[in-house]
Amino acid sequence: MNSLPSLASMRMQPLALVTLLTIGLAGCVIPAKLPHPALRDDVPLAGLQVPTRAGWPAADWWRVYNDPQLDALITLAMKQSPDLAQAHSRVQTAEQSVRVAAAQAGLTINGNAQVTRQRMSDHGLFPPALLGFDWYNQADLGVQLQYDFDWWGKKRKSIEAALDQAHAAEAQHSAAALTLQNAVADTYFGWLADENRLTLAKQSVAVQQRLLQIAQLRVHQGVDLPDTVQQARSQLANAQQAQVTLEGSVELRKVVLAALTNVSPAELPNLKPRALPKLEGALPDDVRLDLIARRPDIAASRWQIEASLKQTDVARAQYFPDVSINAMAGLSSTNQGSITIPGLVEGSKGDLGNLFTAGSRVFGITPAVHLPIFEGGLLKANYGASRAQLDASIAQYNVTVTDAARDVATQAVTAQQIAARRAKQEIQVKANLALLASAQARQAHGTQDARESLAAEAQWLQQRDQAVSLHAQALSTDLALIKALGGGYRSDIEQSATPVASSSSASPSNLPGAP
């Protein structure tokens, strides 16, 4: 054992010379290290004139509507959605990839123990007649150690790339959760709107039925022509058709809610109609600068760029030689005759007792350098593929940022337009209510019959229905705006994208949500 240091020093000196020589020979074809690509850190929202507010949506943004029924539905969906489970499985797969990459770096130790009993051929190079025996036994017991020097960062960059992919999967999981939450809220508010409109539709049917009765009575008495009855029946049929349509929409939205929460319609929570919530519908005042960190799809694109950049470093490191050192220590013994191993093979001639004597010791140390000299363009092709993937990731990031800007601007402007329409609609509702009050007053004083007040009530109910429909559109746009703003997501990519110092720092236990 004392001769090992001198042996290592004798071999390491030519190893260093060979390494320097091979690097010098290959240096002319090794591509230059790529700098980090310049990415825009804001979104193009210049010229967007919309109301602003302080603060971004919270992580549990749906609670701002103060609706326990909505809270229960989203909780149920987050627990049982197959889409979310699929996204979570992608996160777990990415985390396992980090473990695989980390396990391939560093020291490898393997144990080996084997016993071989073999008969020699009578027609071999050394026939048994010459050696004086037909059978021989071979026993080996040892430990092998291998360490690959990661001087060029190939393994370290592989670990970092896998870690970036795991972060991208986490961001994609957040995007899937946001999409699910938004769909549940949008469907639920659509159901509430249908329930509110259904109540108004039933009232409209009742008004049209009373108008039909009055028309029939006046025709029966010969006051009006029979056409007034047909006109009243047509208006009643229209009101009844609207009621049936809304009843079908209510049931359909329940089916959609059941699908989103992964339960049957009968297993949905007991939902009761209630008034639609109020909404704010404004942008945060710092949306242009902070949106990149608030959108999970943008964060996922940035993590993909980080991973692609690391993969180019891995492909570049393939040009450099792999330097490793192997060491072996153990026992080895060969003898003739039979072998005695309890429970396996039994004999009477000789044994393997010499295996554990001092003379059976074996040692070895092997420094090695592996350099690709001719590989048919494989290294260049791999590097070119990694560069193409990086370019594609950058292009995808730019597209995602542009789409995010368009999404935010579209929803913000739409919300502003719907707010203006709601204000005008509210004026119409109040005006029709005033007309209804005047008609009812005249009816009470006997100056007009019930037809005028019923017609005014029908018009007022119609305007209220349009107001509820606009309110539902405003809610849907508000939900779309919250989704466009990232729904409370917050990326720490600037802090997390720093290179890992060693394989231990890339442990999956450091990932968000890792066990």
Secondary structure as GFF3:
##gff-version 3
##sequence-region A 1 515
A	DSSP	alpha_helix	4	26	.	.	.	ID=ss1
A	DSSP	beta_strand	52	53	.	.	.	ID=ss2
A	DSSP	three_ten_helix	61	65	.	.	.	ID=ss3
A	DSSP	alpha_helix	68	80	.	.	.	ID=ss4
A	DSSP	alpha_helix	82	103	.	.	.	ID=ss5
A	DSSP	beta_strand	107	119	.	.	.	ID=ss6
A	DSSP	alpha_helix	128	131	.	.	.	ID=ss7
A	DSSP	beta_strand	135	149	.	.	.	ID=ss8
A	DSSP	alpha_helix	154	220	.	.	.	ID=ss9
A	DSSP	alpha_helix	227	261	.	.	.	ID=ss10
A	DSSP	three_ten_helix	265	267	.	.	.	ID=ss11
A	DSSP	beta_strand	283	284	.	.	.	ID=ss12
A	DSSP	alpha_helix	287	294	.	.	.	ID=ss13
A	DSSP	alpha_helix	296	317	.	.	.	ID=ss14
A	DSSP	beta_strand	322	336	.	.	.	ID=ss15
A	DSSP	three_ten_helix	353	356	.	.	.	ID=ss16
A	DSSP	three_ten_helix	358	360	.	.	.	ID=ss17
A	DSSP	beta_strand	361	370	.	.	.	ID=ss18
A	DSSP	alpha_helix	378	445	.	.	.	ID=ss19
A	DSSP	alpha_helix	450	484	.	.	.	ID=ss20
A	DSSP	alpha_helix	493	496	.	.	.	ID=ss21
A	DSSP	three_ten_helix	503	506	.	.	.	ID=ss22
A	DSSP	three_ten_helix	508	510	.	.	.	ID=ss23
###
